[in-house]
Every structure is written in structure tokens, then in C-alpha cells.
């Protein structure tokens, strides 16, 4: 019985699943309210699924990249629940979650908007029972992605792909989106169910830190 959540982007999401099948899900549509709304949404989703916290056997959290505040909200919540409920914690790239939230394409390049022409990106090969990272999570400009080694069969997903749809399609690639009833939390569960090689819970959830991929503006100014 797995609880999954992600607040790295404009829309946060929560889902609870049994043996990989989603029982209930919820979304947080106001990005500024993720911090206040995540725990109530978790409670609501568990209630909808008729699942008590004591029935949970693990947590899967979107570890970023994305909104620095949103990534921290999910990480802090995951750490607290892991310690309080003595549950194993599996961090998953939020980019992988976005890639797994769609149904189309054996190769999926996930892009998140990082403002201006900058994006976060990663590329995944997705089969019926496997997930393989072809390009690790990175930060850069859109032109760097399109000028790089993008597999010819790749489809683009994520809010960064939607924002730059015209440019991406002009480069000869397809942009696809998730179905209305699928969220990044669903993608987290699908990734967890696929159990890629080397994928396991963190050794110590208290010491675990999310993957921001690049330094925050405050850190850059301090440097």
C-alpha cells in the first residue's frame, strides 16, 4: 500500500495505490498553497481510498527538480511521514514521474519550465515492465536540448514541453500530455512498480535530500 506525492510543479498531486493500482488520487491546483494543502490532501486521498495511515507500507516522493519551494515541501513532508510512521521512502525524479504519467512513446523526453528559455530535462526509455534513464536530469536552455543527442523517436512531455510546443514541433518532435485523470503521483507509482535496476528506498530518510539539479538563486547570489 503505497502513498505517492509530488509538489515540484504548478499542480501538485497525491495518490495511494495497492500493488501498483491507484485507489484514489487528488490534485493541488494552486501552487502557492502546496505547503498548506499537501497534508490535508493526503488525508483526503487516504479517506477516499478507505485506507488508514497504519496500512501504508511505503512512500514515494517526487524529489525534483522544479520549484525549489515545492520540492522542499514534498521532501519535508516525506521525511516527516517516513519517520513518524516508520515507512521506507523511495525518492523518484519528478521528471521521471512526468514521463511515466503519459501513455505514448517508448522514448519520452520530459521538460519542466525553468523560466525564460531555460528548462529542466531528462529522457527515459519506457517498456511494459522497464524504465531506463537515457539522459539524466539536467538544467539548461531549450536549444541545448534540441541541439543535443535526442533520440529520433522521442516524444516530449511536461509543462516545459507545453510551453515550448511550437519550437519543439518545429524541430520535428511530438509533444504529448497526460490524460486528465493521470498525475505525476500516478507516474511515481508506475516508476516504483517498474522497479528499475538499483532502485530502492533511502538508507536514512532523515539525511536524504532532494535533487534540485541546479543551485537556487539565493545560493548563486551568495556564491
Secondary structure as GFF3:
##gff-version 3
##sequence-region A 1 223
A	DSSP	beta_strand	2	6	.	.	.	ID=ss1
A	DSSP	beta_strand	12	18	.	.	.	ID=ss2
A	DSSP	beta_strand	21	28	.	.	.	ID=ss3
A	DSSP	three_ten_helix	31	33	.	.	.	ID=ss4
A	DSSP	alpha_helix	34	49	.	.	.	ID=ss5
A	DSSP	three_ten_helix	53	55	.	.	.	ID=ss6
A	DSSP	beta_strand	58	62	.	.	.	ID=ss7
A	DSSP	alpha_helix	68	85	.	.	.	ID=ss8
A	DSSP	beta_strand	88	92	.	.	.	ID=ss9
A	DSSP	alpha_helix	94	100	.	.	.	ID=ss10
A	DSSP	beta_strand	107	113	.	.	.	ID=ss11
A	DSSP	beta_strand	118	126	.	.	.	ID=ss12
A	DSSP	beta_strand	131	141	.	.	.	ID=ss13
A	DSSP	alpha_helix	142	146	.	.	.	ID=ss14
A	DSSP	beta_strand	155	157	.	.	.	ID=ss15
A	DSSP	alpha_helix	159	163	.	.	.	ID=ss16
A	DSSP	alpha_helix	165	170	.	.	.	ID=ss17
A	DSSP	beta_strand	174	175	.	.	.	ID=ss18
A	DSSP	alpha_helix	184	194	.	.	.	ID=ss19
A	DSSP	alpha_helix	217	222	.	.	.	ID=ss20
###
